[in-house]
Amino acid sequence: MSNKREIYKIENGKVSRERKNCPKCGMGIFLAEHKNRYSCGKCGYTEFKSKK
């Protein structure tokens, strides 16, 4: 997939996470980013993006 967003980024030998973690499931479970929300595929947690 050409538009796949990476989960991790490596810069100067350091690894950083590019996505939010699920606050219910904990570290390692990332929230999927949609147009108007973030959602967890494991527990169903949803966080809506604010309108600017």
PETA-V940523 format. One record per residue. RES is the residue in one small letter. PHI is phi in radians with two decimals (none if undefined). NEAR is the number of other C-alpha atoms within 12 Angstrom. Layout:
<<RES | PHI | NEAR> <RES | PHI | NEAR>>
//
This chain:
<<m | none | 5> <s | -1.43 | 5> <n | -1.74 | 5> <k | -1.16 | 9> <r | -1.52 | 14> <e | -1.28 | 16> <i | -1.50 | 19> <y | -2.08 | 16> <k | -2.33 | 14> <i | -1.98 | 12> <e | -2.35 | 10> <n | 0.92 | 7> <g | 1.38 | 7> <k | -2.01 | 9> <v | -1.71 | 11> <s | -2.26 | 14> <r | -1.52 | 19> <e | -1.74 | 18> <r | -2.06 | 22> <k | -1.30 | 25> <n | -1.52 | 25> <c | -1.29 | 24> <p | -1.20 | 20> <k | -1.49 | 20> <c | -1.43 | 18> <g | 1.72 | 15> <m | -1.08 | 13> <g | 1.66 | 18> <i | -1.87 | 22> <f | -1.70 | 28> <l | -1.51 | 30> <a | -1.35 | 27> <e | -1.73 | 24> <h | -1.94 | 15> <k | -1.04 | 12> <n | -2.12 | 14> <r | -2.81 | 18> <y | -1.98 | 23> <s | -2.51 | 27> <c | -1.72 | 26> <g | -1.37 | 17> <k | -1.51 | 18> <c | -1.90 | 15> <g | 1.59 | 18> <y | -0.99 | 21> <t | -2.26 | 23> <e | -2.25 | 21> <f | -1.48 | 16> <k | -1.35 | 13> <s | -1.43 | 9> <k | -1.44 | 7> <k | -2.00 | 4>>
//
